[in-house]
Amino acid sequence: MTRDDVLEELSHIARERAFGRNVGSDRLIQAGLDAVIAGGESPSLTMPAGLTRSEEPDAPALFDEVLHYRPTEESW
C-alpha cells in the first residue's frame, strides 16, 4: 500500500465509525500495520499495529488516537 492508500483507508474507517458502524478490531489493527509498512512513523500508528489477540479490545481507543495524528512529509 502507498501512503495515499493508507490515508484513504484510515479516512474510510473514520467515516464508518463516525456514522456508528462497528469496525472490527482486526481491521483497525490491520490499518495501523499498513500505515507502518507504508512508512508512517508515529506512536499512534505503531501501537495498534503491535496489538496481540488478547489486546484487540484496545484497538478502538488506539484508533481514535490515530485519527488525531497529522502526518508530515518527515513522518512518511
RODREN-914549 format. One line per field, with one value per atom (N, C-alpha, C, CB): residue number from 1; residue in three letters; x, y, z. Coordinates in pm, 1 decimal. Glycine has a CB too. Example, Ala and Ser with C-alpha at 12.3 -4.5 7.8 and 13.67 -1.06 7.14 Angstrom:
! residues 2
k (1, 1, 1, 1, 2, 2, 2, 2)
r (ALA, ALA, ALA, ALA, SER, SER, SER, SER)
X (1319.0, 1230.0, 1320.0, 1130.8, 1285.0, 1367.0, 1290.0, 1408.4)
Y (-569.0, -450.0, -330.0, -447.3, -225.0, -106.0, 3.0, -59.8)
Z (780.0, 780.0, 780.0, 904.6, 708.0, 714.0, 787.0, 572.5)
! end
This chain:
! residues 76
k (1, 1, 1, 1, 2, 2, 2, 2, 3, 3, 3, 3, 4, 4, 4, 4, 5, 5, 5, 5, 6, 6, 6, 6, 7, 7, 7, 7, 8, 8, 8, 8, 9, 9, 9, 9, 10, 10, 10, 10, 11, 11, 11, 11, 12, 12, 12, 12, 13, 13, 13, 13, 14, 14, 14, 14, 15, 15, 15, 15, 16, 16, 16, 16, 17, 17, 17, 17, 18, 18, 18, 18, 19, 19, 19, 19, 20, 20, 20, 20, 21, 21, 21, 21, 22, 22, 22, 22, 23, 23, 23, 23, 24, 24, 24, 24, 25, 25, 25, 25, 26, 26, 26, 26, 27, 27, 27, 27, 28, 28, 28, 28, 29, 29, 29, 29, 30, 30, 30, 30, 31, 31, 31, 31, 32, 32, 32, 32, 33, 33, 33, 33, 34, 34, 34, 34, 35, 35, 35, 35, 36, 36, 36, 36, 37, 37, 37, 37, 38, 38, 38, 38, 39, 39, 39, 39, 40, 40, 40, 40, 41, 41, 41, 41, 42, 42, 42, 42, 43, 43, 43, 43, 44, 44, 44, 44, 45, 45, 45, 45, 46, 46, 46, 46, 47, 47, 47, 47, 48, 48, 48, 48, 49, 49, 49, 49, 50, 50, 50, 50, 51, 51, 51, 51, 52, 52, 52, 52, 53, 53, 53, 53, 54, 54, 54, 54, 55, 55, 55, 55, 56, 56, 56, 56, 57, 57, 57, 57, 58, 58, 58, 58, 59, 59, 59, 59, 60, 60, 60, 60, 61, 61, 61, 61, 62, 62, 62, 62, 63, 63, 63, 63, 64, 64, 64, 64, 65, 65, 65, 65, 66, 66, 66, 66, 67, 67, 67, 67, 68, 68, 68, 68, 69, 69, 69, 69, 70, 70, 70, 70, 71, 71, 71, 71, 72, 72, 72, 72, 73, 73, 73, 73, 74, 74, 74, 74, 75, 75, 75, 75, 76, 76, 76, 76)
r (MET, MET, MET, MET, THR, THR, THR, THR, ARG, ARG, ARG, ARG, ASP, ASP, ASP, ASP, ASP, ASP, ASP, ASP, VAL, VAL, VAL, VAL, LEU, LEU, LEU, LEU, GLU, GLU, GLU, GLU, GLU, GLU, GLU, GLU, LEU, LEU, LEU, LEU, SER, SER, SER, SER, HIS, HIS, HIS, HIS, ILE, ILE, ILE, ILE, ALA, ALA, ALA, ALA, ARG, ARG, ARG, ARG, GLU, GLU, GLU, GLU, ARG, ARG, ARG, ARG, ALA, ALA, ALA, ALA, PHE, PHE, PHE, PHE, GLY, GLY, GLY, GLY, ARG, ARG, ARG, ARG, ASN, ASN, ASN, ASN, VAL, VAL, VAL, VAL, GLY, GLY, GLY, GLY, SER, SER, SER, SER, ASP, ASP, ASP, ASP, ARG, ARG, ARG, ARG, LEU, LEU, LEU, LEU, ILE, ILE, ILE, ILE, GLN, GLN, GLN, GLN, ALA, ALA, ALA, ALA, GLY, GLY, GLY, GLY, LEU, LEU, LEU, LEU, ASP, ASP, ASP, ASP, ALA, ALA, ALA, ALA, VAL, VAL, VAL, VAL, ILE, ILE, ILE, ILE, ALA, ALA, ALA, ALA, GLY, GLY, GLY, GLY, GLY, GLY, GLY, GLY, GLU, GLU, GLU, GLU, SER, SER, SER, SER, PRO, PRO, PRO, PRO, SER, SER, SER, SER, LEU, LEU, LEU, LEU, THR, THR, THR, THR, MET, MET, MET, MET, PRO, PRO, PRO, PRO, ALA, ALA, ALA, ALA, GLY, GLY, GLY, GLY, LEU, LEU, LEU, LEU, THR, THR, THR, THR, ARG, ARG, ARG, ARG, SER, SER, SER, SER, GLU, GLU, GLU, GLU, GLU, GLU, GLU, GLU, PRO, PRO, PRO, PRO, ASP, ASP, ASP, ASP, ALA, ALA, ALA, ALA, PRO, PRO, PRO, PRO, ALA, ALA, ALA, ALA, LEU, LEU, LEU, LEU, PHE, PHE, PHE, PHE, ASP, ASP, ASP, ASP, GLU, GLU, GLU, GLU, VAL, VAL, VAL, VAL, LEU, LEU, LEU, LEU, HIS, HIS, HIS, HIS, TYR, TYR, TYR, TYR, ARG, ARG, ARG, ARG, PRO, PRO, PRO, PRO, THR, THR, THR, THR, GLU, GLU, GLU, GLU, GLU, GLU, GLU, GLU, SER, SER, SER, SER, TRP, TRP, TRP, TRP)
X (83.2, 0.0, 88.0, -94.8, 41.7, 112.4, 60.9, 95.3, 131.0, 89.1, -53.6, 186.2, -83.6, -217.5, -323.6, -220.5, -290.4, -383.7, -415.0, -325.8, -310.0, -326.8, -413.0, -189.9, -383.5, -461.5, -607.6, -401.0, -631.3, -768.7, -839.6, -769.7, -771.9, -832.0, -860.4, -739.7, -766.8, -789.4, -908.4, -664.1, -919.8, -1031.8, -1163.8, -1010.8, -1162.5, -1282.7, -1327.7, -1256.5, -1233.6, -1266.3, -1320.6, -1142.1, -1259.1, -1304.8, -1449.0, -1212.5, -1481.0, -1618.4, -1716.5, -1628.4, -1679.2, -1766.4, -1794.2, -1703.7, -1689.2, -1705.4, -1787.7, -1568.3, -1769.3, -1844.8, -1994.5, -1794.1, -2029.5, -2169.2, -2222.6, -2186.9, -2145.9, -2192.9, -2175.5, -2332.7, -2105.6, -2082.4, -1973.9, -2043.7, -1991.5, -1891.5, -1779.7, -1955.0, -1660.4, -1542.6, -1463.3, -1455.2, -1443.7, -1376.5, -1234.0, -1375.5, -1193.8, -1058.7, -953.4, -1038.9, -982.4, -885.2, -859.3, -934.4, -962.9, -947.7, -872.1, -1085.1, -897.3, -826.6, -678.0, -887.4, -647.8, -508.8, -440.0, -500.7, -508.6, -450.8, -423.4, -544.3, -512.8, -491.3, -365.6, -613.1, -344.7, -222.6, -99.3, -228.5, -107.3, 4.9, 35.1, -24.8, -67.6, -48.4, 19.1, -183.3, -20.8, 38.9, 187.4, -34.3, 222.2, 363.5, 443.0, 377.6, 389.4, 457.9, 475.5, 380.6, 377.9, 386.2, 483.3, 248.9, 538.9, 639.6, 595.8, 685.4, 475.8, 429.6, 506.3, 279.3, 554.0, 631.7, 568.6, 778.7, 482.8, 416.3, 376.4, 292.6, 390.6, 344.9, 197.7, 368.4, 116.2, -26.2, -52.1, -103.7, 40.2, 27.1, 85.4, 95.8, 196.2, 261.9, 190.1, 405.5, 122.9, 55.1, -54.3, -3.8, -147.4, -247.8, -185.7, -353.1, -81.2, -17.5, 44.4, 88.6, 84.9, 152.8, 65.0, 260.0, -65.4, -153.8, -157.9, -294.3, -163.2, -180.2, -329.4, -104.5, -361.9, -502.6, -570.0, -514.2, -500.6, -561.4, -579.3, -476.6, -510.5, -520.5, -616.9, -383.0, -680.6, -771.0, -877.4, -837.6, -932.0, -1032.8, -980.7, -1084.5, -849.4, -789.8, -784.9, -648.9, -807.5, -790.9, -877.7, -822.3, -1005.7, -1085.7, -1030.5, -1228.9, -989.9, -936.0, -805.2, -914.0, -721.6, -595.6, -619.8, -504.5, -720.2, -751.0, -795.6, -859.5, -867.5, -907.4, -784.8, -992.5, -675.7, -551.9, -492.4, -449.9, -505.0, -455.8, -527.5, -476.4, -655.6, -733.5, -682.2, -879.9, -618.8, -565.7, -425.4, -565.3, -367.8, -232.9, -239.0, -170.0, -152.4, -143.5, -5.6, -169.3, 0.5, 132.1, 200.9, 118.4, 330.9, 413.7, 497.9, 504.0, 562.0, 647.4, 759.1, 707.5, 805.9, 913.8, 867.0, 972.0, 738.2, 688.8, 648.5, 570.2, 656.7, 628.4, 750.3, 506.2)
Y (-118.1, 0.0, 124.8, -0.4, 224.5, 352.0, 439.4, 424.1, 548.4, 643.9, 691.5, 764.6, 723.0, 769.9, 662.4, 815.5, 537.1, 426.8, 415.9, 293.9, 425.4, 414.1, 528.5, 413.3, 650.3, 764.5, 753.5, 895.0, 701.8, 681.3, 576.8, 638.4, 467.7, 362.7, 414.7, 239.5, 488.2, 545.0, 640.0, 618.1, 718.5, 811.0, 735.6, 902.1, 629.0, 547.9, 485.8, 437.2, 431.2, 371.3, 477.9, 302.6, 595.5, 704.0, 743.3, 826.1, 750.5, 784.4, 677.3, 801.8, 551.7, 443.3, 454.4, 307.0, 477.2, 488.7, 612.0, 494.6, 721.9, 843.9, 824.1, 958.2, 736.6, 708.1, 590.4, 680.0, 549.2, 448.4, 304.3, 471.3, 282.1, 144.7, 81.7, 140.2, -44.7, -118.4, -161.6, -241.7, -120.7, -160.9, -255.4, -36.2, -376.6, -478.2, -441.2, -606.5, -487.7, -461.7, -513.5, -524.9, -626.6, -681.6, -584.3, -816.0, -516.3, -419.0, -294.4, -379.2, -252.5, -137.3, -168.0, -96.9, -288.3, -330.1, -338.0, -465.8, -394.1, -404.8, -267.2, -483.4, -171.3, -35.6, 25.0, 53.1, 2.1, 50.6, -16.3, 27.5, -146.1, -219.8, -171.0, -370.3, -151.3, -99.9, 36.9, -90.8, 121.1, 254.4, 245.7, 338.0, 157.4, 140.8, 86.8, 45.8, -12.2, -69.9, 33.5, -190.8, 124.8, 228.8, 340.1, 287.2, 331.1, 428.1, 527.9, 500.6, 516.3, 607.2, 583.5, 590.2, 689.8, 678.8, 765.1, 719.5, 704.4, 773.9, 670.3, 854.3, 702.6, 608.4, 572.9, 666.5, 667.5, 638.1, 538.1, 766.7, 525.5, 426.3, 291.7, 475.8, 293.7, 167.7, 93.4, 193.9, 165.0, 97.4, 3.1, 199.2, 45.6, -50.4, -164.5, 21.1, -132.9, -234.7, -346.0, -171.4, -315.9, -414.7, -488.8, -349.7, -470.2, -536.7, -688.0, -479.1, -760.2, -905.3, -937.5, -976.3, -1061.5, -1102.6, -1068.1, -1253.9, -1087.0, -1057.1, -907.1, -1115.8, -825.5, -680.2, -617.3, -618.1, -699.1, -647.4, -552.6, -761.2, -574.6, -479.9, -336.2, -527.6, -318.8, -184.7, -111.3, -195.3, -182.3, -124.5, -1.1, -228.7, 0.7, 120.8, 247.8, 99.3, 239.7, 358.0, 402.4, 328.9, 307.0, 342.2, 400.5, 219.7, 349.6, 404.2, 549.3, 320.5, 582.9, 722.0, 812.8, 735.7, 763.3, 840.9, 858.0, 772.9, 755.6, 763.7, 876.4, 628.2, 893.2, 996.7, 1137.4, 986.9, 1154.9, 1286.4, 1308.9, 1302.2, 1205.3, 1214.4, 1286.7, 1074.1, 1383.7, 1456.3, 1431.1, 1609.3, 1351.3, 1317.8, 1438.5, 1209.0, 1437.6, 1536.7, 1461.0, 1617.8, 1530.1, 1464.3, 1385.8, 1568.5, 1435.5, 1366.7, 1236.4, 1457.7, 1228.0, 1107.9, 998.7, 1143.0, 1029.4, 929.6, 915.3, 967.2)
Z (0.0, 0.0, 0.0, 121.1, -67.7, -68.0, 46.2, -204.2, 68.8, 171.7, 144.4, 177.2, 19.0, -16.0, 6.6, -160.9, -24.5, 0.4, 149.0, -51.6, 230.3, 375.0, 427.8, 445.7, 385.3, 432.4, 389.2, 380.3, 269.2, 222.4, 307.9, 74.3, 340.0, 423.2, 563.7, 430.0, 622.5, 755.1, 753.3, 804.5, 648.8, 634.6, 621.5, 513.2, 544.0, 524.1, 656.9, 418.7, 731.0, 860.5, 955.1, 922.3, 955.1, 1042.3, 1010.3, 1028.3, 881.7, 842.8, 889.6, 690.3, 871.9, 916.4, 1065.8, 884.1, 1142.9, 1288.0, 1324.1, 1357.0, 1251.6, 1279.7, 1257.4, 1192.6, 1164.2, 1136.3, 1218.6, 989.0, 1318.3, 1411.6, 1368.5, 1438.1, 1259.7, 1215.3, 1299.9, 1066.0, 1328.0, 1404.3, 1309.8, 1476.0, 1340.8, 1263.2, 1351.5, 1217.7, 1305.3, 1384.5, 1423.1, 1309.9, 1539.8, 1588.2, 1491.5, 1724.6, 1427.5, 1332.9, 1218.5, 1277.6, 1173.2, 1064.9, 1111.7, 1009.8, 1234.2, 1289.9, 1305.8, 1425.4, 1353.5, 1369.7, 1234.2, 1441.9, 1135.0, 1000.6, 942.2, 907.7, 966.2, 916.2, 977.3, 946.6, 1106.8, 1170.7, 1113.1, 1320.7, 1090.9, 1033.2, 892.0, 1032.0, 812.8, 676.5, 678.3, 602.9, 773.9, 783.6, 817.4, 889.3, 908.8, 945.6, 827.1, 1067.3, 758.5, 643.0, 532.6, 590.0, 518.7, 417.0, 455.8, 391.7, 576.0, 616.9, 720.9, 500.6, 771.3, 876.1, 1004.6, 900.4, 1063.7, 1186.5, 1293.6, 1163.3, 1372.6, 1480.9, 1584.9, 1429.9, 1712.8, 1815.7, 1799.7, 1954.2, 1754.2, 1739.1, 1626.4, 1713.0, 1533.3, 1426.3, 1467.6, 1299.3, 1537.3, 1572.3, 1684.7, 1612.5, 1772.5, 1883.3, 1836.2, 1977.7, 1749.5, 1703.1, 1621.8, 1619.3, 1547.6, 1463.7, 1546.3, 1376.1, 1669.1, 1751.5, 1850.0, 1825.1, 1842.9, 1938.1, 1916.2, 1927.7, 2025.7, 2019.3, 2023.3, 2136.5, 2000.4, 2000.1, 2133.2, 1972.4, 2244.0, 2374.1, 2397.3, 2485.5, 2319.0, 2332.8, 2231.3, 2317.5, 2148.5, 2045.5, 2098.6, 1976.2, 2219.0, 2269.0, 2283.6, 2402.7, 2288.5, 2299.9, 2165.6, 2357.2, 2056.6, 1922.6, 1897.1, 1819.1, 1932.8, 1903.3, 1969.1, 1948.7, 2094.0, 2162.2, 2097.6, 2312.0, 2061.3, 1996.7, 1858.1, 1987.2, 1788.8, 1657.0, 1668.8, 1587.7, 1774.9, 1795.0, 1803.4, 1922.3, 1862.5, 1867.6, 1727.7, 1960.7, 1645.1, 1506.7, 1432.3, 1432.6, 1459.8, 1390.5, 1419.6, 1430.2, 1533.3, 1570.1, 1516.1, 1720.8, 1457.6, 1400.8, 1268.0, 1383.4, 1249.7, 1123.6, 1064.1, 1143.7, 957.9, 902.0, 840.6, 797.4, 852.0, 784.4, 682.3, 886.4, 595.5, 496.8, 566.7, 399.0, 682.0, 753.1, 816.9, 859.8, 851.9, 919.2, 820.0, 1007.7, 691.0, 588.5, 504.7, 502.3)
! end
